[in-house]
Amino acid sequence: MSHIVTVQDAVTAFEPWMEPTDAELDAIEREMPVILANVELLDAQIVAMDRTPTELDSRRIRRARRRLLAALVYQAVEARRGGVA
C-alpha cells in the first residue's frame, strides 16, 4: 500500500524571504494608476456587455479608455525621466 502525501506545507509555508522587497513594493505603487484605470475600463465594458450599450455607457467607456491612456503615458514619461521601467 502506498501513502499519498500532500504538499500543503510547501504551498502554505511562510518564510521571511517570501516578503516583497521595497523595490517590488515601489514598482507596484508606480503601476497602481495603470492598474486602477484598467480595472475601471473593464468594469465599464462588462456593464455594457449585459445590455445594449447606451450613450452613457459609451461615454463611460471612452472616459475610461482616456484615463488608461493618460496613466500609461504618465508612466512612460516617468520611466524615461527616472530610468525606471
N, C-alpha and C positions, 0 to 999 in steps of 0.2 A: 504494500500500500504506500503510495507516495503522498506526501503532505503538500498542500498548497500554501504558499507563504505570500502574505500581502506586502506591498511596498508602501504601506501607509506612512511609515516613519520617514521614508525618503521623500515622499510628497509633501508632508506637513512639517518636516524638520525646519527648525528656525536656527539660523546661525547669524551672529553679528555681521559677518561679511556679506550677508544677503541684503542688507540695507542699501538703498540707493545712495550713491555718493553725492556730495554737494554739487559737483559738476552736472550730474544727471538730473538732480532736482532743479538746478538753474535752467537746464535745457528744456525741461518740461514747462517751467514757468514762462520761458520765452515763447514756447509753442502754444501756450494756452489760448491766446486770442484767435489763432487759426483754428484750433480745435473747437472752441465755442462757436465760432462763425460757421464752421462746417456742420455742427450739430443743429444750429438754427436753420440752415438751408435744408438739411434732411428733414427736420420737423415740418417745414413749410411744404416740402414735396410730398411727404407722407399724408398730410392733411388733404392736399389737392388730389391724391390718388383715390381717396374714398368717395369722391363725388365729382361731378362736372365742375371744373375749376371756374370760379367766379372772377370778376375783375379784381376783387380784393385779394383772392388767392394769388393771382398773377402778380400783383404789386408786391405782395409779401415775399414771393419767390425772387422777384427782381431785386428787392432790397437786400435779401439775404445773400444773393449772389454778389452784389456790390460790396457788402460788408466782408465777405470771404475774400474777394479780390483785393480789397483795401488791406486786410490783415496780411495776406500773402505778400503784397508789395511792401508793406511796412517791415515785415520780417526779412525780406530780401535786402532792403536798404540797410537795415540794422546789421545784418550779417556781413554785408560788404564793408560797412564802416568799422565794425569791430573785428572782422575776420572770423566770426563765429557762424557756422552754418546751422 
